[in-house]
Amino acid sequence: MKRDTVTATPADAATIERLETALGAGHSAAPAAGLTAAELTPVGVGAMADTFKVRLQWDHPGAGPACLILKQPAVDGTAATTAASLGAYEREARFYSELAPRTQVRAPRLYGVIDRAGAGAPDTVLLEDLTARHRPGDQLREMPIEELDRARHQLALLQAPFWENSATAELPWLHRRLGVPIPGILERMERSWHSVTDTIAADLPADERKCIDRFVGSAADWAQLNPGPQTLVHHDLRADNLLFGEGEIVLIDWQTIGWGSAMFDFAYLIGTSLEVGTRRRHEAELLRRHVAELQELGVDWTESEAQDIYRWAACAVLMMLVPPISSVKSNPRMVTMFRRMLSLGARQALDAGSLDLLDSRL
Ligand SMILES: Nc1ncnc2c1ncn2[C@@H]1O[C@H](COP(=O)(O)OP(=O)(O)OP(=O)(O)O)[C@@H](O)[C@H]1O
C-alpha cells in the first residue's frame, strides 16, 4: 500500500471501548486505565484480513501501549466469509494466545483479542507494533542466504516443542491441509491451473509446465501422503510473512497454522525465497543445519530421514500456489510474484524428483 494514499481515521466510541476492554483483559494496560482516543491507519489490506496501525491515547501516559497493530476480518464480504468459515481468524487468535507462549519463536507479542463478530470466539488480534524498526520481506527479490538461514532457525524453534506431540495434534482448531482428504482439491487445482496456462504461466519453460500439469493431477494424493514426523506447520512461511529487524526476524500471519509434515514449511521457505542456482548450492547444507538444530532442541531425527521427506515436500510451493493463481488478475505485482513462485516451485519439484517419488508410491 502506498504511504501517500494512506490516511488516519479516528476510532469511534464503540471501537475505543472494545480496545480498552481487550487490552485490560490481556493485561496490556494498567487496571482501570482509560483509553481516551485512538487513530487507525491501514498498513495492509490482505486477502482475508484488514490490518491497521492504531495510535492510542490514555488518560495516564504510559498506562497502556502507545501503538499497536490491529488485525481483523476483511471488510470484503466474500473473502471474510470464506476466512470465517475456514476458522482462519479464530485460529490466528488461538495461536497467539495458546501456542506462541509455548515456543521460543519470535512472533509479535499479543496485547489482546476481540470477538468482533460476537460469534463466541475471538476474531481480531491486537499485536505489538513492529512498523518502526522492522521491514517486511520482499517476495519479488531473492532473500540473502544469511537471512533465510535465520528464518529457518525460527522454524526450528516453532517445530521442536510440538514435535510428534499428540495433544497438539488433536487440537480441533488447527488447520489440516496435509494427510486428510481435501474436498474438491483436484477440481480447484485443475480449474485454477488451466485458467492461467495462457496468461501467467504462458512463458514458463515446457518442463516446468509439464511438472505442474502432473502435480495438479496428483495433488490430492500428494497431500494425503503427508509423510514423516508431524509438528506445527505455518503453511505460508515466506518473505511476505516475515518482518526483518535489527538482529531478529519476526514471523507473522498465523491464520493457517496447522499440523503436518515437518519438512513442509522448510521446503516452502527455501523454494519461495531462493533463486534456483542458490537453492541448488545451499539446500543440502540448510537441511543439515535444520536437523542439527532440531537435534540440539531435543528432537530425535536424522539427516537422511529428513532428505527422504524433502523429496516429497519439494512440491509444497505448488500445493500452496496453484489453487489461488486463478484469482490473481489485475495486480501486476501479484502476477509477477505468482509467476516467479510457480517457476521456482516447479523447478524445486523437478530437482528433487518429487513426481517420480509420487508415481512410485501410488
Ligand atoms: N505486528 C506487526 N508489526 C508491524 N507490521 C505488521 C504487523 N503485523 C502485520 N504487519 C503488516 O501488515 C501486513 C499484513 O499482515 P498479515 O500478513 O498478518 O495479514 P494479511 O496478509 O493482510 O492477511 P491474510 O492473513 O489475509 O493473508 C504485513 O505484511 C505487515 O507489513
The ligand as an SDF file (V2000), in Angstrom:
LIG
                    3D

 31 33  0  0  0  0  0  0  0  0999 V2000
    2.9110   -6.7620   14.3100 N   0  0  0  0  0  0  0  0  0  0  0  0
    3.1480   -6.1080   13.1720 C   0  0  0  0  0  0  0  0  0  0  0  0
    4.0030   -5.0610   13.1580 N   0  0  0  0  0  0  0  0  0  0  0  0
    4.2340   -4.3840   12.0100 C   0  0  0  0  0  0  0  0  0  0  0  0
    3.6360   -4.6430   10.8350 N   0  0  0  0  0  0  0  0  0  0  0  0
    2.7690   -5.6700   10.7860 C   0  0  0  0  0  0  0  0  0  0  0  0
    2.4870   -6.4580   11.9440 C   0  0  0  0  0  0  0  0  0  0  0  0
    1.5800   -7.3970   11.5940 N   0  0  0  0  0  0  0  0  0  0  0  0
    1.3150   -7.2120   10.2910 C   0  0  0  0  0  0  0  0  0  0  0  0
    2.0300   -6.1740    9.8060 N   0  0  0  0  0  0  0  0  0  0  0  0
    1.9920   -5.6490    8.4320 C   0  0  0  0  0  0  0  0  0  0  0  0
    0.7060   -5.8690    7.8910 O   0  0  0  0  0  0  0  0  0  0  0  0
    0.7680   -6.6870    6.7200 C   0  0  0  0  0  0  0  0  0  0  0  0
   -0.3950   -7.6470    6.7100 C   0  0  0  0  0  0  0  0  0  0  0  0
   -0.3410   -8.5040    7.8310 O   0  0  0  0  0  0  0  0  0  0  0  0
   -0.6170  -10.0540    7.7290 P   0  0  0  0  0  0  0  0  0  0  0  0
    0.3420  -10.6780    6.7780 O   0  0  0  0  0  0  0  0  0  0  0  0
   -0.7070  -10.5970    9.0930 O   0  0  0  0  0  0  0  0  0  0  0  0
   -2.0840  -10.1080    7.1150 O   0  0  0  0  0  0  0  0  0  0  0  0
   -2.5840  -10.2760    5.6120 P   0  0  0  0  0  0  0  0  0  0  0  0
   -1.5670  -10.9470    4.7850 O   0  0  0  0  0  0  0  0  0  0  0  0
   -3.0820   -8.9640    5.1740 O   0  0  0  0  0  0  0  0  0  0  0  0
   -3.8160  -11.1250    5.8350 O   0  0  0  0  0  0  0  0  0  0  0  0
   -4.1180  -12.5850    5.4470 P   0  0  0  0  0  0  0  0  0  0  0  0
   -3.9800  -13.2760    6.7570 O   0  0  0  0  0  0  0  0  0  0  0  0
   -5.4570  -12.4680    4.9060 O   0  0  0  0  0  0  0  0  0  0  0  0
   -3.1160  -13.0710    4.4400 O   0  0  0  0  0  0  0  0  0  0  0  0
    2.1280   -7.3760    6.7850 C   0  0  0  0  0  0  0  0  0  0  0  0
    2.6490   -7.6600    5.5340 O   0  0  0  0  0  0  0  0  0  0  0  0
    2.9880   -6.3800    7.5390 C   0  0  0  0  0  0  0  0  0  0  0  0
    3.5670   -5.4710    6.6360 O   0  0  0  0  0  0  0  0  0  0  0  0
  1  2  1  0
  2  3  1  0
  2  7  2  0
  3  4  2  0
  4  5  1  0
  5  6  2  0
  6  7  1  0
  6 10  1  0
  7  8  1  0
  8  9  2  0
  9 10  1  0
 10 11  1  0
 11 12  1  0
 11 30  1  0
 12 13  1  0
 13 14  1  0
 13 28  1  0
 14 15  1  0
 15 16  1  0
 16 17  2  0
 16 18  1  0
 16 19  1  0
 19 20  1  0
 20 21  2  0
 20 22  1  0
 20 23  1  0
 23 24  1  0
 24 25  2  0
 24 26  1  0
 24 27  1  0
 28 29  1  0
 28 30  1  0
 30 31  1  0
M  END
$$$$
